[in-house]
Amino acid sequence: MSYDKNLSDRLRESLAHLPDVKEKEMFSGVCFMVDGKMCICVSRENLLCRIGGDAMETAVERHGCSQMVMNGRPMKDYVYVSPEAFDKPEDFDHWVELCLEFNPKAKASKKKG
């Protein structure tokens, strides 16, 4: 699985202050689980951000951001963000903050039994 290790290091550092962060390989990269819920991922060279449907509607208007589509089905809470859209530190922080703002409202996936 090939993904941007520098980007995952940036995320790891950005989330280091949180008490419950775990990493899980998925979506052709690594996802950062916050409080047991998928929060933000590195997918190849992109960010995959779980920001919620309301924020997603505004976010996709930004350059370098598109709604996640899985198996032909749009995923309402998720967006892909390309590198040019988080190149600047303030832009990177913006996406991380959006994910962390939505995380308390996000539903945890069901545990496989």
N, C-alpha and C positions, 0 to 999 in steps of 0.2 A: 504494500500500500504506500503510495507516494503522495506526500503532502508537505506543505511548507513548514519545516521544523522551526524556522525563525519566528514565523507567525504564531505557532503553538507556544513558543517560549514567551512571546509578548503577552499572549492571553494568560498563561500560567502566572506571570508576574503581576498582571493587572487584577487577577482574582485571588492573589495570595493572602489578602487581608480577610477573606471570608472563611468562616469556620468549617463549612461542609462542602468541599469541592472535590469531586472525583473525576477521573478521566476514563473514557471508554472509546475504543476504536469503533467507528461506524461512519457511514456516509463518505467513504473514500478518504477518511482522515481520522481526526480525534475530536470527540465531543467532551465538553466540560459540563458535568452534571453539578448543579447547585441545589442543595437541599433535596437531593434525590430526583431532580427533574432536569431534563435536557435544557440547557440554557443557551450555549453558543458553541459552535464547532468550527474547526478548520477543515475544509473540504477541498482537497488539492491546494490551490493558491487562494481560494475564496474563503470568506466568512459565511457561515450559515447561521443566521440569527433568528431566534425565537422571540418575536416581539409582540405578538398578538395581532388580531385582525384589524383593530382600530388604527394602530400605529403602522401596520403594513400598508394600508390604503394611502397614507401620506408618504411613506418611505419609498414606494416604487416610483414615485415621481422624481426622485433624486437620481442623478447620473450614476451608473454602475450598480444599481439595485434592481432586482427582479424577484417576483414571487417564485417560491419553490414549487415545482411541478413534479409529482412522483407518479410514475405509471400513467401519465396523461391526466392526472387529477391534481388541480391546484390545492396547495396546502395553505389554509387561511392564516395561520399564525407565523409562517416562516418566510424569510427572504434570503436570497443569495446576494452577497455584496462583493463586488470585484475589487482587486487591489487598488485601483486608482481612486476608489471611493473611501478608502481608509488609510491612504498614504500618510496624511498629516496626522500627528498625534491627537489633535482635537477631534478629527473625524473618527479615528479609531476609538477614542474614549466615548464618543457619541453612540456608536453601535453597541459597545459594551454596556453603557448605561441603559440604553433601551431594553436590552436583554435582561438586565438585573431588575429593572422596573417591572417588567412583565412576569418575572419568575415567581413571585408570590401568588399570582393569579393563575398560573399555569397548572394544568392537571398533570399529576404523575402518571406514567404509564403503568398498566396493571402488571404485577409481578407474575412471571411465568412459573407455574407451580410444579 
